[in-house]
Amino acid sequence: MIALSAPALLAGFIVAAVLGPDWTAVDLTMIAGLAALPLLLWRRAPLPVALVAAVAVTAALRMWV
């Protein structure tokens, strides 16, 4: 039970950060970056590469939008 509390707490922080204050300001660029991360990990990319790519996706979308 204790081993699962850390991932659950981290997931809660991510959801609260993505959905914004009072759940009204959804940042679609951050959601796209977060979606890129599991996709890259599923394709067996190393974790540092997947993290940098997720940040790059978010940054590129923020510059474009």
N, C-alpha and C positions, 0 to 999 in steps of 0.2 A: 504494500500500500504506500509506503513512504517513497519507494523508488519511482512510483508513477506520479507523485505529487509535483515534482520538478517540471516534467514535460507539460502537465496540465496547467501549471501556473504560467509557464512560458507561453503556451497557446492563448491563455486568457489575456496576457499582456499584449500579444500580437493582435488579437481581435480588437482590444480596446484602442490600440494605436492606429490600426487601419481604419476603423469606423469613425474615429474622431470624437471630439467632445459632444456629448449628448446624442450620439449616434446620428448626427445630421450631415456631417461633412465627410462623405466617402471619397477617398482619394484613389481613383482608378489606376493611376500610374503605380502606386504602391502595390495594389492588388495584382497588377501584371507582373511586377518584379517578384512578388511572392509566389505567383503561379509558375514562373520560370524556374524557380529553385527546385521544387520536387521533380519537375520534368527533366532537368539536367541530372539530378541525382538518380533518377530512374534509368537514364541513359548511361549510368556508371561514370559520370564525370567526378573528378576529385572534389572534395568539399570546398577547398579554397577557390578552385576554378568556378564552381557553381555559385559561390557567394559573390565573387567579383562579377560574374555574368549577370546575376540578378540585380546587382547595384547598377551595372551598365544599362540594363533594360529600363530600369526605373529612371535613371538620369536622361537617357535618350528620349524617353517618352515625355519627360517634363520639359525638355528643350523644344520638342516638336509641338507639344500642346500649348 
